[in-house]
Amino acid sequence: MKTADRFRLIELSERYADQKLSPEETTTLEADLRASPEARAFFAKALHQRAELTFDDSWHSQQVAETAPATQSVWWRYVATATAAACLTLALAAIPLRQDGSVATLIRAQQCQWAGSSLPTNEGARLKPGMLDLIEGLAVLRFDSGAELVLEAPATLEVLDAMNCKLRRGTLVAEVPPQAKGFSIDTKDAKVIDWGTRFGLSADEDGKYLVQVLEGLVEVENKDGKPTRKLEKGQRVDRGWSKSQLNPDGGDEPEPSRWQPATVIDAGNGWQAITTAFGHGRDSYIQSAEKTPSDFGAHPFIRVKRSDRKIELNRKAYLAFDLSQFRERPIHDAELVLTIEPSELGFASFVPDATFAVYGVKDESADAWDENGLSWLNAPAHQPSQAERHLPVSEQVVLLGKFEIAQGVTRGTRKISGKALADFLTTDTNQIATLIICRETNETADSGLVHAFATKENGSRSAPVLRVKTR
């Protein structure tokens, strides 16, 4: 190569790294690099040199200084700098030069609904820097660096470039191949830097976040000045995220009666409807651990989960309906309606399309349970030490129906209806019917999604509804 060509490539490498190349210059550079192996080698060397000059090794210098002699510290700083620079060079070299400014592709949109996104939301769309606001479903993004994100609704993600993005709220699962080492995800109070791994991240606009590593290594930089943490497989950092989701605020404003009716509603065509807010109705859930709180009845959600991996995380929901208004009136048909809510606990990517079963408790003496005292130790049709923790005791219940929720769905309603439910209600003699909701589908990895449904304490969604048609 001529000296003039070398100087020209040095200038272009600097402007390329700063993302200041014009479309015409990008096209010319692509052509030159494809045509000349010598030019490609020189271009990569120029980027490597830039990386060496700009790399910040502060994250490991303190540890080295505490554990190694001075000469060894210098050597390890050099090795670390060269290694990181090589990673950065490979990452930059692997990113295609795009004339249109796009940096990623939306490769899959499953059950998706979008809100105020500034970017295209159709499958296969090329994405420039901008905002994606997902309110329902799962969306998979593949950045040009090779990093792949599964965005789980509800979530808002800002695409910055091929190696950087910002999770403003919500949950994602990231998989970063070797060529994309150094890929980073910002949140309000932290930055997660991936060194070739798979991890989950949840964050909120108030700064709370959770990082959980599934494979490999990540660094978590806190923006409040706390030391950077390195996390390996199985490790996590939780800055208030889980606590905020496990203890949700139902809101101080009284709920309009149309959501939690305390009366019987005439639904037309002979149908009448009640919710768990009517009469002696109740709703709550239990979790598979003896020391969990027993005040779940005050939560705006009932939560349901099956986990054979961590048995202490199994959950079952309990509903009680007051049937006093249907006394001595044979029930011809019935329907149970549940409103799905995003629990924001666990990762939807780790739970496939899920099947749920609804059971009726046969022993009427068990109908007097207290929603604020219900626990793993005293719940109806349940044994604390039973093997199948996600299910009730089979001899004490009758199956009333099943429904499904597709992967990634966090809104909408589901229902069961038919003869089994109508017969169960008809045979009731104490005017209280207890139902149990269980998830039959297991998670495929630790920290799978916890499904949730609105309760009578919910501030914006309908409580569980029982619709009845009498003869």
PAKEMAR-484804 format. One line per 8 residues: their letters; for each residue x, y, z of C-alpha. Coordinates in Angstrom, 1 decimal, always signed. Layout:
% residues N
A> X,Y,Z ~ ...;
% end
This chain:
% residues 471
MKTADRFR> +0.0,+0.0,+0.0 ~ +1.1,+3.5,-0.7 ~ +1.8,+5.9,+2.2 ~ -1.1,+8.1,+1.0 ~ -3.5,+5.1,+1.1 ~ -2.4,+4.3,+4.7 ~ -3.0,+7.8,+5.9 ~ -6.4,+7.8,+4.2;
LIELSERY> -7.4,+4.5,+5.9 ~ -6.2,+5.9,+9.3 ~ -8.5,+8.9,+8.9 ~ -11.4,+6.7,+7.7 ~ -10.9,+4.3,+10.7 ~ -11.2,+7.2,+13.1 ~ -14.3,+8.6,+11.5 ~ -15.8,+5.2,+11.2;
ADQKLSPE> -15.3,+4.5,+15.0 ~ -16.9,+7.9,+15.7 ~ -19.8,+7.1,+13.2 ~ -19.1,+10.2,+11.1 ~ -18.7,+8.6,+7.7 ~ -21.0,+9.9,+5.0 ~ -23.0,+7.3,+2.9 ~ -20.7,+7.9,-0.1;
ETTTLEAD> -17.6,+7.3,+2.0 ~ -19.1,+4.2,+3.6 ~ -19.8,+2.7,+0.2 ~ -16.2,+3.5,-1.0 ~ -14.7,+2.1,+2.1 ~ -16.7,-1.2,+1.9 ~ -15.5,-1.6,-1.7 ~ -11.8,-1.0,-0.8;
LRASPEAR> -11.9,-3.4,+2.1 ~ -13.5,-6.2,+0.1 ~ -10.9,-5.7,-2.7 ~ -7.7,-5.7,-0.6 ~ -6.7,-8.1,+2.1 ~ -3.8,-5.7,+2.9 ~ -6.3,-2.8,+3.4 ~ -8.4,-5.0,+5.7;
AFFAKALH> -5.5,-5.9,+7.8 ~ -4.3,-2.3,+8.1 ~ -7.8,-1.1,+8.9 ~ -8.2,-3.6,+11.7 ~ -4.7,-2.6,+13.0 ~ -5.8,+1.0,+13.1 ~ -8.9,+0.2,+15.0 ~ -6.9,-2.0,+17.4;
QRAELTFD> -4.5,+0.9,+18.1 ~ -7.4,+3.2,+18.8 ~ -8.9,+0.7,+21.2 ~ -5.6,+0.4,+23.1 ~ -5.5,+4.2,+23.5 ~ -9.1,+4.6,+24.7 ~ -9.7,+1.5,+26.7 ~ -10.3,+2.1,+30.4;
DSWHSQQV> -8.9,-0.6,+32.7 ~ -10.0,+0.9,+36.0 ~ -12.4,-2.0,+36.7 ~ -9.5,-4.4,+37.4 ~ -6.7,-2.1,+38.5 ~ -7.7,-2.0,+42.1 ~ -7.9,-5.8,+42.4 ~ -4.5,-6.2,+40.7;
AETAPATQ> -2.9,-3.6,+42.9 ~ -4.0,-5.4,+46.0 ~ -2.9,-8.9,+44.9 ~ +0.2,-8.5,+42.7 ~ +3.7,-6.9,+42.8 ~ +4.2,-3.6,+41.0 ~ +5.9,-5.2,+38.0 ~ +3.3,-7.9,+37.7;
SVWWRYVA> +0.5,-5.2,+37.9 ~ +2.0,-3.4,+34.9 ~ +2.1,-6.6,+33.0 ~ -1.4,-7.6,+33.8 ~ -2.7,-4.1,+32.9 ~ -1.0,-4.5,+29.5 ~ -2.5,-8.0,+28.9 ~ -6.0,-6.8,+29.9;
TATAAACL> -5.8,-3.8,+27.8 ~ -4.6,-5.7,+24.7 ~ -7.2,-8.4,+25.2 ~ -10.1,-5.9,+25.6 ~ -8.8,-3.9,+22.6 ~ -8.7,-7.1,+20.5 ~ -12.3,-7.8,+21.5 ~ -13.4,-4.3,+20.6;
TLALAAIP> -11.6,-4.6,+17.2 ~ -13.3,-7.9,+16.4 ~ -16.7,-6.4,+17.4 ~ -16.2,-3.4,+15.3 ~ -15.0,-5.4,+12.3 ~ -18.0,-7.7,+12.6 ~ -20.5,-4.9,+12.4 ~ -21.6,-4.3,+8.8;
LRQDGSVA> -21.3,-0.7,+7.5 ~ -24.9,+0.4,+6.8 ~ -25.6,+3.3,+4.5 ~ -29.1,+3.8,+5.9 ~ -28.0,+4.2,+9.5 ~ -29.8,+1.0,+10.7 ~ -28.2,-1.0,+13.5 ~ -30.5,-3.9,+14.2;
TLIRAQQC> -33.3,-6.1,+12.8 ~ -36.7,-7.0,+14.4 ~ -36.5,-10.7,+13.6 ~ -39.6,-12.0,+15.4 ~ -42.8,-10.4,+16.8 ~ -45.0,-12.9,+18.8 ~ -48.5,-11.8,+19.9 ~ -47.2,-8.2,+19.8;
QWAGSSLP> -49.0,-5.0,+20.4 ~ -47.1,-1.7,+20.3 ~ -47.7,+1.7,+21.7 ~ -45.7,+4.9,+21.0 ~ -42.8,+3.3,+19.1 ~ -40.7,+5.6,+16.8 ~ -39.4,+2.6,+14.9 ~ -41.1,+0.1,+12.5;
TNEGARLK> -42.6,-2.9,+14.3 ~ -43.2,-5.4,+11.5 ~ -41.1,-8.6,+11.4 ~ -38.0,-8.2,+9.4 ~ -37.9,-4.4,+9.8 ~ -34.5,-2.8,+9.9 ~ -34.1,-0.5,+12.9 ~ -32.3,+2.7,+13.2;
PGMLDLIE> -31.6,+4.4,+16.6 ~ -35.0,+5.0,+18.2 ~ -37.6,+3.8,+20.6 ~ -39.6,+0.6,+20.8 ~ -42.6,+0.5,+23.2 ~ -44.0,-3.1,+23.6 ~ -47.3,-3.4,+25.5 ~ -48.0,-7.1,+24.7;
GLAVLRFD> -46.1,-10.1,+23.5 ~ -42.5,-11.0,+22.8 ~ -40.2,-9.3,+20.3 ~ -36.8,-10.5,+19.3 ~ -34.2,-8.0,+18.1 ~ -30.9,-9.0,+16.5 ~ -28.3,-6.2,+16.5 ~ -25.7,-6.0,+13.7;
SGAELVLE> -23.0,-6.8,+16.3 ~ -24.7,-10.3,+16.7 ~ -26.2,-9.6,+20.1 ~ -29.8,-10.8,+20.4 ~ -32.5,-9.5,+22.8 ~ -35.9,-11.0,+23.6 ~ -38.0,-8.1,+24.8 ~ -40.9,-9.1,+27.1;
APATLEVL> -44.0,-6.9,+27.4 ~ -44.6,-4.5,+28.9 ~ -41.3,-2.9,+28.1 ~ -39.7,+0.2,+26.5 ~ -36.3,-0.1,+24.8 ~ -34.2,+2.6,+23.2 ~ -31.9,+1.3,+20.4 ~ -28.7,+3.4,+20.4;
DAMNCKLR> -26.3,+1.6,+18.0 ~ -25.1,-1.9,+17.2 ~ -23.3,-2.3,+20.5 ~ -25.5,-0.3,+22.9 ~ -29.2,+0.1,+24.0 ~ -31.1,+1.4,+27.0 ~ -33.9,-0.5,+28.8 ~ -36.1,+2.3,+30.1;
RGTLVAEV> -38.6,-0.2,+31.7 ~ -39.6,-3.8,+31.6 ~ -37.7,-7.1,+31.0 ~ -35.5,-8.6,+28.4 ~ -33.2,-11.7,+28.0 ~ -29.9,-11.0,+26.2 ~ -27.7,-13.5,+24.3 ~ -24.4,-12.1,+23.3;
PPQAKGFS> -22.0,-14.2,+21.0 ~ -18.2,-13.8,+21.2 ~ -18.1,-11.3,+18.3 ~ -20.3,-8.9,+20.3 ~ -18.4,-9.0,+23.6 ~ -18.7,-5.6,+25.2 ~ -22.4,-5.2,+24.2 ~ -23.9,-2.9,+26.9;
IDTKDAKV> -27.5,-2.2,+28.1 ~ -28.2,+1.0,+30.1 ~ -30.9,+1.4,+32.7 ~ -31.6,+4.5,+34.8 ~ -29.2,+3.6,+37.6 ~ -26.9,+1.0,+36.1 ~ -25.1,-0.3,+33.0 ~ -24.8,-4.0,+32.2;
IDWGTRFG> -21.8,-4.9,+30.0 ~ -21.8,-8.4,+28.6 ~ -18.6,-10.4,+27.9 ~ -20.2,-13.1,+25.8 ~ -23.0,-14.7,+27.8 ~ -26.8,-15.0,+28.4 ~ -28.5,-13.0,+31.0 ~ -31.9,-11.5,+32.1;
LSADEDGK> -32.5,-7.9,+33.0 ~ -35.5,-6.2,+34.5 ~ -35.6,-2.4,+35.2 ~ -38.0,+0.4,+35.9 ~ -38.1,+4.1,+35.5 ~ -37.6,+4.6,+39.2 ~ -34.1,+3.0,+39.0 ~ -34.9,-0.4,+40.5;
YLVQVLEG> -33.3,-3.3,+38.5 ~ -32.5,-7.0,+38.5 ~ -29.7,-8.7,+36.6 ~ -29.5,-12.5,+36.5 ~ -26.7,-14.4,+34.7 ~ -27.7,-17.6,+33.0 ~ -24.3,-18.3,+31.2 ~ -21.0,-16.6,+31.1;
LVEVENKD> -19.9,-13.3,+32.6 ~ -21.3,-9.7,+32.9 ~ -20.3,-6.6,+34.6 ~ -22.8,-4.3,+36.4 ~ -21.7,-0.7,+36.7 ~ -23.7,+1.3,+39.3 ~ -24.2,+4.9,+38.4 ~ -24.3,+5.9,+42.1;
GKPTRKLE> -20.6,+5.3,+42.4 ~ -20.7,+1.9,+44.0 ~ -18.0,-0.6,+42.9 ~ -18.6,-2.5,+39.6 ~ -19.7,-6.1,+40.1 ~ -18.8,-9.1,+38.0 ~ -21.5,-11.8,+37.9 ~ -21.1,-15.3,+36.7;
KGQRVDRG> -23.6,-18.1,+35.9 ~ -26.3,-18.4,+38.6 ~ -25.4,-15.0,+40.2 ~ -27.7,-12.0,+40.4 ~ -27.9,-8.4,+41.5 ~ -31.3,-7.2,+42.7 ~ -31.6,-3.5,+43.5 ~ -35.2,-3.4,+44.8;
WSKSQLNP> -36.9,-4.9,+41.7 ~ -38.2,-8.1,+43.3 ~ -39.3,-6.4,+46.5 ~ -41.3,-3.8,+44.5 ~ -43.0,-6.6,+42.4 ~ -43.7,-8.9,+45.4 ~ -45.4,-6.1,+47.4 ~ -47.4,-4.3,+44.8;
DGGDEPEP> -49.3,-1.1,+45.6 ~ -53.0,-1.5,+44.9 ~ -53.5,+2.3,+44.9 ~ -55.2,+4.6,+47.4 ~ -58.1,+5.6,+45.1 ~ -61.4,+3.7,+45.6 ~ -62.1,+1.4,+42.7 ~ -65.2,+2.3,+40.6;
SRWQPATV> -68.0,-0.2,+41.3 ~ -68.1,-1.3,+37.6 ~ -64.8,-3.1,+38.3 ~ -65.5,-4.7,+41.7 ~ -69.3,-4.9,+41.9 ~ -70.6,-5.8,+45.3 ~ -74.0,-6.7,+43.9 ~ -75.4,-9.2,+41.4;
IDAGNGWQ> -75.3,-7.9,+37.9 ~ -77.9,-8.7,+35.3 ~ -75.9,-9.8,+32.3 ~ -78.9,-10.3,+30.0 ~ -80.5,-13.4,+28.5 ~ -81.0,-14.9,+31.9 ~ -77.4,-14.6,+32.9 ~ -76.3,-13.0,+36.2;
AITTAFGH> -72.8,-12.2,+37.3 ~ -71.0,-11.8,+40.6 ~ -67.3,-11.2,+41.4 ~ -65.1,-12.2,+44.4 ~ -66.1,-8.7,+45.8 ~ -69.7,-9.8,+46.3 ~ -70.9,-10.9,+49.7 ~ -68.5,-13.4,+51.3;
GRDSYIQS> -66.3,-13.7,+48.2 ~ -62.5,-13.8,+48.5 ~ -59.4,-14.2,+46.4 ~ -55.8,-15.0,+47.4 ~ -52.9,-17.3,+46.6 ~ -50.3,-19.4,+48.4 ~ -46.6,-20.0,+47.8 ~ -44.6,-23.2,+48.3;
AEKTPSDF> -42.6,-22.1,+51.4 ~ -43.6,-22.2,+55.1 ~ -42.1,-18.7,+55.8 ~ -43.8,-16.7,+53.1 ~ -46.3,-14.0,+54.1 ~ -50.0,-14.9,+54.6 ~ -51.4,-11.5,+53.5 ~ -51.5,-12.3,+49.8;
GAHPFIRV> -55.2,-11.6,+50.0 ~ -54.5,-7.9,+50.1 ~ -52.6,-8.0,+46.8 ~ -54.0,-6.6,+43.5 ~ -53.0,-9.9,+41.8 ~ -53.3,-13.6,+42.4 ~ -50.1,-15.3,+41.2 ~ -49.8,-18.8,+39.8;
KRSDRKIE> -46.6,-20.7,+38.9 ~ -45.2,-24.2,+38.5 ~ -41.5,-24.7,+39.1 ~ -40.0,-28.2,+39.4 ~ -36.5,-26.5,+39.5 ~ -37.2,-24.4,+42.6 ~ -40.0,-26.0,+44.5 ~ -40.3,-23.1,+47.0;
LNRKAYLA> -41.6,-20.9,+44.1 ~ -44.7,-22.8,+43.2 ~ -47.9,-20.8,+43.6 ~ -51.6,-21.7,+43.5 ~ -54.6,-19.2,+43.5 ~ -57.8,-19.6,+45.5 ~ -61.2,-18.0,+44.7 ~ -64.4,-18.1,+46.8;
FDLSQFRE> -67.7,-17.0,+45.3 ~ -70.8,-16.2,+47.4 ~ -73.7,-18.2,+45.8 ~ -76.4,-17.0,+48.2 ~ -78.4,-15.2,+45.5 ~ -78.8,-18.5,+43.6 ~ -80.1,-20.5,+46.5 ~ -82.7,-23.1,+45.4;
RPIHDAEL> -82.4,-22.0,+41.8 ~ -80.9,-24.8,+39.7 ~ -78.0,-23.6,+37.6 ~ -78.2,-24.4,+33.9 ~ -74.9,-22.9,+32.8 ~ -71.9,-21.1,+34.2 ~ -68.7,-19.3,+33.2 ~ -65.6,-18.2,+35.1;
VLTIEPSE> -63.8,-15.2,+33.7 ~ -60.3,-14.1,+34.7 ~ -58.4,-11.0,+33.8 ~ -54.7,-11.5,+33.0 ~ -52.3,-9.0,+34.5 ~ -48.5,-8.6,+34.0 ~ -46.8,-9.8,+37.1 ~ -43.3,-8.6,+36.1;
LGFASFVP> -41.9,-11.5,+38.1 ~ -39.7,-13.9,+36.1 ~ -38.9,-14.2,+32.4 ~ -41.6,-15.0,+29.8 ~ -38.9,-16.4,+27.6 ~ -38.5,-19.4,+30.0 ~ -42.2,-20.5,+30.0 ~ -43.8,-21.8,+26.7;
DATFAVYG> -47.5,-21.5,+25.9 ~ -49.0,-22.4,+29.3 ~ -52.0,-24.5,+30.3 ~ -54.0,-23.8,+33.4 ~ -56.5,-26.0,+35.3 ~ -59.3,-24.8,+37.5 ~ -60.6,-27.2,+40.2 ~ -63.5,-27.1,+42.6;
VKDESADA> -63.0,-28.0,+46.3 ~ -65.5,-30.8,+47.2 ~ -65.2,-30.5,+51.0 ~ -67.5,-27.7,+51.9 ~ -66.1,-27.5,+55.5 ~ -62.9,-26.1,+53.8 ~ -64.8,-23.1,+52.4 ~ -64.3,-20.9,+55.4;
WDENGLSW> -60.7,-19.9,+54.6 ~ -59.5,-16.4,+55.4 ~ -58.0,-14.6,+52.4 ~ -55.6,-12.7,+54.8 ~ -54.6,-15.9,+56.7 ~ -54.4,-18.4,+53.8 ~ -51.0,-20.0,+53.6 ~ -49.0,-23.1,+52.4;
LNAPAHQP> -49.8,-24.7,+55.8 ~ -53.6,-24.3,+55.9 ~ -55.0,-24.0,+52.4 ~ -58.0,-26.2,+51.3 ~ -57.4,-29.4,+49.3 ~ -53.7,-29.1,+49.9 ~ -50.9,-30.9,+51.8 ~ -47.7,-28.9,+52.6;
SQAERHLP> -45.4,-31.8,+51.9 ~ -47.2,-33.1,+48.7 ~ -44.9,-34.0,+45.8 ~ -46.8,-32.2,+43.1 ~ -46.7,-28.8,+44.7 ~ -48.4,-27.0,+41.8 ~ -51.6,-29.1,+42.0 ~ -54.3,-29.7,+44.7;
VSEQVVLL> -54.8,-33.0,+46.4 ~ -56.6,-34.9,+43.6 ~ -59.1,-36.8,+45.9 ~ -60.4,-33.5,+47.3 ~ -61.2,-31.7,+44.1 ~ -63.0,-31.9,+40.8 ~ -61.6,-30.6,+37.5 ~ -63.8,-27.8,+36.2;
GKFEIAQG> -62.0,-26.8,+33.0 ~ -58.7,-25.7,+31.5 ~ -57.5,-22.7,+29.5 ~ -54.2,-21.6,+27.9 ~ -52.1,-18.4,+27.8 ~ -49.7,-18.1,+24.9 ~ -46.1,-17.2,+25.6 ~ -45.6,-13.5,+26.1;
VTRGTRKI> -49.3,-12.6,+26.6 ~ -49.8,-10.4,+29.7 ~ -53.2,-8.8,+29.0 ~ -56.7,-10.0,+28.1 ~ -59.2,-12.4,+29.7 ~ -59.5,-16.2,+29.9 ~ -62.5,-18.2,+30.8 ~ -63.8,-21.7,+31.4;
SGKALADF> -67.4,-22.8,+31.1 ~ -69.6,-25.9,+30.7 ~ -71.3,-28.7,+32.4 ~ -68.6,-29.5,+34.9 ~ -68.6,-26.0,+36.3 ~ -72.4,-25.7,+36.3 ~ -72.8,-29.1,+38.1 ~ -70.3,-28.2,+40.7;
LTTDTNQI> -72.1,-25.0,+41.5 ~ -75.5,-26.7,+41.5 ~ -74.5,-29.3,+44.1 ~ -73.3,-26.6,+46.5 ~ -75.2,-26.6,+49.8 ~ -73.5,-23.8,+51.9 ~ -73.7,-21.0,+49.3 ~ -69.8,-20.7,+49.0;
ATLIICRE> -67.8,-22.2,+46.2 ~ -64.0,-22.5,+46.4 ~ -62.0,-22.7,+43.2 ~ -58.3,-23.4,+42.8 ~ -56.3,-22.2,+39.8 ~ -53.1,-24.1,+38.9 ~ -50.5,-23.9,+36.1 ~ -49.7,-27.3,+34.6;
TNETADSG> -46.9,-26.0,+32.4 ~ -43.4,-26.0,+33.9 ~ -40.7,-23.4,+33.3 ~ -37.8,-24.3,+31.1 ~ -35.2,-22.4,+33.0 ~ -34.8,-20.9,+36.5 ~ -36.7,-17.6,+37.0 ~ -39.5,-18.4,+34.6;
LVHAFATK> -42.6,-16.1,+34.5 ~ -45.1,-16.0,+37.3 ~ -48.6,-15.6,+35.8 ~ -51.0,-13.2,+37.4 ~ -54.7,-12.4,+37.4 ~ -56.5,-9.3,+38.8 ~ -58.2,-9.5,+42.2 ~ -61.0,-7.5,+43.9;
ENGSRSAP> -58.2,-5.3,+45.3 ~ -56.9,-4.4,+41.9 ~ -57.0,-0.7,+41.1 ~ -57.9,-0.8,+37.4 ~ -58.9,-4.3,+36.2 ~ -61.9,-6.6,+36.8 ~ -61.9,-9.0,+39.7 ~ -62.6,-12.7,+38.9;
VLRVKTR> -66.2,-13.0,+37.6 ~ -68.6,-15.9,+37.9 ~ -71.5,-15.7,+35.3 ~ -74.5,-17.9,+36.1 ~ -77.6,-18.8,+34.1 ~ -80.4,-20.4,+36.2 ~ -83.2,-22.5,+34.9;
% end
